[in-house]
Amino acid sequence: MSYLEVFINGYKNYANYLWYEVTHPGWHNYFYWLILVSAFFLLLEWMTPWRKDQPKFRKDFWMDFFYMYFNFFLFSLIAFNAASSVVVDALNNGIKFLSGFDLQASNPLSYAPLWIVLIVGFSVRDFIQWWTHRLLHRVPTLWEFHKVHHSVEQMGFAAHLRYHWMENVVYRTIEYIPLALLGIGLYDFFIIHIFTLTVGHYNHANITVPGYVTGGVLGGLIGIVIANSSFDVTLLTDPSLITQLLVILAAILAGALLLGPVMKTLFNSPEMHIWHHAHELPKGYRYGINFGITLAIWDYIFGTAHVPYDGREIKLGFEGVEHFPKTFVKQNLHGFSRKRS
């Protein structure tokens, strides 16, 4: 198949996928998962807000809501999905031509159980995203694009997906190639993506949650993996429904007790991520702090973690944010002009 055919098929396949997503609600449907996860965090923000004086529909809420669907669906259909398939195929074919080694056919996860594929895929992706995020802050041209995300002045879950469309190009180009060559499939990526979507909404949400609660949630997810044969875990042999429920409940308790004390070191959180959006950066951190996308551990390992105190009321944005474009169209044209803000 030629690269042109791969390109055209990429558009056709994604267009068909998008139409099916919209017209066929289901548990494996990302379109409706995005609605479900967003509604869940919206209710939490309304019921138990961290910043109690912030409006229920905060500043720019509806623009950010549109950003969610533009960045995750429309942009992929219009510009990126087909091109990413071409790049992956071209890279693999180039390596095969030069060395005779087929990376896609010889990936190390070919025969691994699903739970290992998910852990490896998630960890590799998050590590790549952490370095990519640092790159967005370090390179002046990329920072101009990334300013769209940092133009948020009132934080809420939908701010998670307010970012310039060029970030899709940067992140996806860097992360898709190693993931594809590792053999991470669409179903694997769907599970990883839903998990990271949920954590990303949580990190930006106007809520605060104790570590034992998030530890219990993670423990429950681990319990589901153990109790569900679909994930290729062989600890249980044909368990009854009662056994499965008991395993999940035990995992929730164990997660709350064992993981609770370290959850905010392992994973990002609203209390940590709010400082990433601080208007005034602390001395010695010129290019930013707390770059974690899902995991916070990378920041602690590489010395970019900084949570000096409860940052609930700190000013958000960057120097000159009051003059930054306020509309969706102008924000997505920002960064291309020769005149830098």
N, C-alpha and C positions, 0 to 999 in steps of 0.2 A: 504494500500500500504506500503511495507517495505521500509526502508531507502535506501537499495540498488536500489530498483526500482525508488525511488525519485532521487537518484544520477544519474542513467543511463538516466532517462527521462530528467533530467536537461541538460545533454550533448546533447541529441537528439533534444530537443526543441530549445536550443540555436543555435545549428548548423543549423537547419532549418530556424530559425529566421535570422541568419547572411547571409545565402545564399539568402533569400528573400530580405533582405535589399539591397544587392549588385545588384540584378537583377531586382528590382522593385522600381525605383525612385518615390518619392511621398512626400507630405507634412508631413506625419507621419513617415518619414524614417530618423532615426538618422544618418546613414552612410552619406547621402547626406547633411543633415543639418550641419554636421561637416565640410564638404567641403565648403558649402555656407558661414558659419560664418567665417571660416578661410580665404577664399578669400576676404570677406568684410574687415576684419582687415588688411590683407596684402595690399590691395589697399589704405586704410587709412594711413598705415605706409609709403607707397611710396609717397602719395600725400601731407601729412602734418606731416612729421616726427618731433618728439620732440627732439631727438638727431640727428641733421642734418648731422653730419659727419659719422654716422653709415652706413655701407653698406646696400643696399637693401636686399640682401641675407646675413644676418649677420652671424657671426661665429657660426657654429654648427646648422644652420637653417635646413638643410636636415635631420640631425640626430633627431632633435626635431620633425620634421614632421613625421618621422617614429614612434617616441614615441607616437604620438597622436593615431595612429591606433593600435599599439601594446597594449597600456594600456587600450583602450576602447573597443577593439574587440577581438584581438587574445588572450590576456591573459584570458579574460573571458571565451572564448571557451576552451582553453587548460586546465585551472586549477581551476577556481574559481566559475563559475556559479552554477554548480551542487552541490558543497559543501555548498554554501550559502543556498540553498533550504533545504538541510538536517539539517543544524544548526537551521534554523527558525522552521522547523517542530519538531525537537527534543526538543527545548526549550518550545514551546507551549504545546507539549504532556507531558513534564515533569511537567509543572505547572498544567496542567489539571489533571494529575495523583495524584499530591500531594494535590491539593485544590478542584478539581472538577470544576474549573473555566476555561472556554475556552476563552483565550484572543483574538484570531483571530475572533471568532464568536461573541464576545461581545465588539468589539472595539468601542470607542466613536464617530468615524466618519462615522459609517455605514449609517446613514440617513442624514448626513450633505450635503448641496449643494456643488458643485464642487469647487466654489471659496474659501470656508472655508477650504476644504480638502487641496487645494493647498497652502494656506497661512500657515496653521498649519504644513503641511508636509515640506514646505520650511524652516520655522523658526526652527522647531525641528532639521532638518537635518543640517542646518547651525550652530546651537548652538553646536551640537555634534561634527561637523567637527572642529569648533574653538578650543574646548578642546582637540580633537585628535591631531590637529596641534601643540598645545603647548606640548603635550606629546612627539611628534616626536623630539622636540628641547630639552626636559628635560631629557629623558632617553638615556644614551650614546649609547646603542645598536641600538635604533631606529634612533638616530641622524646620525649614520654611513650610514644608508639607505637613510635618508632624504638629505644627502649631495649631492646626485645626482641632486636633484632639485636646490640646491644652488650652483652647479658648473657652472651655467650660468654666463658668463662674459660679454655678450652683450645681453641686454634684448629685447625681442620681443614677439608677441602674442603666438607663438608656444612653448615658454618656459613654458607656463602654464601647459603643459602636459608632460614635461620632469620630470619624477620621477621614482624611483626604483619600480619594480613590487611588492615588499613587502608592499609598501604603500597601494596598492589595498587591500591586505589582512587585514591590520590594519584598514583602513577607512571603508571598506565595512562590515567587521565583526562587528564593533562597531555600524555602522549606520543602516545597513539593518534590524537587529533584531527589534529595536524599531519602525522603519518605517513599517515593515511588520506587526507587532502586532497592530499598529495603523490602519492598513487596507489601507495603501497607495498602490494603484494598479499600474499596468504597465503603463496605460495611464496617471495617475496622475504623476508618476515618470518621464515619458517622458517629460511632460511640464516643470516640475521643473528642470530636467536635462538640457534641452535646454536653459532655462533662466540662470542657473548657469554657463553653458558652455560659453555663450556669455559674461557674466560679468567677468569670469575668463580670457578669451581672452583679454578683455578690460583692466583688471588690469595689465596684462603683456605687453601690446602693447606699441610700441614706438610712442605714441601719447599723447597729453594733451587736455582735453575737459572741457570747462566751466561747472559749475554746472547747469546752466539754460538749457543747451542742454540735459544732462543726466536726469534732472528733466522732461523735455518735453517728452523724450523717455518713461520714466516710466509712466508719465501721459497718454501717448498714449496707453500703454499696459493696463492701468486701464480702459481707454475708450473702448477698444476692448472688455474687459470682460463685461462691462456694456451693450454694444450694441449687444453682441452675446449671444443668449439664451442658447447656449451649456454650459455655465458656471453657469447656474441656478440662475442668477441674475434677479430679478423680478421688477426692477425699471421701465423698459419699457415693454409695452405690444404690441407685434407684430409690432415693429417699421419699417418704410419704410427705404429704402436704404439711402435716403437723411437725415433722422433723425439719422440714425446710423453714417453717416459721420460727421454730425454736432456735435454729442456727442463726437466722437473721437477727432475732432479738438478742441472743448472746453476743453476736458481733457488734451490735449497737452499744451494748453495755461495755464491752471490752474497748471499743473505740473511744467512748466517752472517758473511761478511766485511764487508759494507757496512752491514747493519742492526744487527748484533750490538752494536757500541759504543754505539748510541743507543736500544736496545730498552727499557731501564729508565727512559728519559725519555719515550719515546713511549707505552709501555703500562704499566699497573699491574702490580705484582708482589707476591709474598708479603713480600719485604723492605720494600716501601713500605707495603703495606696493613696490616701488623701494627701500624704506628704510628697508623693511623686508629683502631684498637681500644685504644690505650694507656689504662690506668686514669688516669694523671696526664698531662694535656695540658701542652705546653710553654708558657712565659710568652708572652703576646701572641697566643695562639690559643685564645681563650675558647670559640669555637664549633666547634673541631675542625680537623683537618688531613687532607690526602690524600683528597679526596672522590671521586677518579676511580673510575668504575664499570669501564670497560674501558681507556680512554685515560688516561694520566697527564699528558698535555701540557696539559690545561686547568689543572691545579694549578700547573704551572710558569708558565703564562701569567698566571694571576690571583693568584699569590703565596701559595698555600696548600700548596705542597709542603714537606715537612719530614721528612728522614731523617737524624737527627744521627749515628747509629751503628748497628751491627748490633743490631737489636731482638729477637733470637731469644728472650731470656729475660725480656722486660719483662712486668709484670703487666697483665692485660687487664680490661676492664670499665669501670666508672664509680663515682663515690662512692656508696656504698650498695648496690652490686651484690649484696652478701652477703644483703641482705634482699629482693631482687627475687624475684617468683614463680618457682617452679622447675618447674611443670607446664605442659603445653601449654594446657590450658583456662584456667588462671589468667593465663598470659601474654597470651592473646588477649582476655581481659576487661580487662586492664590498659589504662589510658589513658582509660577512660570514667567512672571515678569522679571525684567533685569533689575528693577528697583526693589531691593530687599527691605523688608520692614525690620 
